[in-house]
Amino acid sequence: MDKPFTPARPQPATEPRQVDSKTLLGADGRVVIVHEGQQYLLRQTQAGKLILTK
């Protein structure tokens, strides 16, 4: 016997992962991120801003 059609329920939204910038950047205030084989430098400026460069 066939099961009755049940529409798919929308998946609940998940919260994005949070990482504290001090944990991510470490004592040096910078980290290299590898994305699809390319390296990016994320660093914190003296003014406390974050800059991502290739």
C-alpha positions in Angstrom: 0.0 0.0 0.0 1.3 3.5 -0.9 2.1 5.9 1.8 0.3 9.2 1.7 2.2 12.2 0.4 3.7 14.4 3.2 5.1 17.7 2.1 8.7 18.4 3.2 9.0 20.6 6.3 11.3 23.6 6.1 14.5 22.9 8.0 15.0 25.2 11.0 17.5 27.9 10.5 20.8 27.1 12.2 22.9 29.8 13.8 26.2 30.5 12.1 29.3 29.3 14.0 30.8 32.0 16.2 34.6 32.3 16.9 36.0 35.0 19.1 38.5 37.1 17.0 41.2 36.8 19.6 40.9 33.0 19.4 40.9 33.1 15.6 43.8 35.6 15.2 46.0 34.4 18.1 48.6 36.5 19.8 50.0 37.8 16.5 46.7 39.3 15.5 46.6 37.5 12.1 45.8 34.2 10.5 46.1 32.7 7.1 42.9 31.2 5.7 43.1 28.8 2.8 40.0 28.8 0.6 39.9 26.7 -2.6 43.7 26.5 -2.7 44.2 30.3 -2.4 45.7 31.9 0.7 44.2 34.9 2.4 45.6 36.9 5.3 43.1 38.1 7.9 44.7 40.6 10.3 43.7 43.1 12.9 44.9 46.7 12.5 46.1 48.9 15.3 42.7 50.6 15.3 41.0 47.2 15.9 39.6 46.8 12.4 39.8 43.5 10.5 41.4 43.4 7.0 41.3 40.4 4.7 43.8 40.4 1.8 44.8 37.9 -0.8 
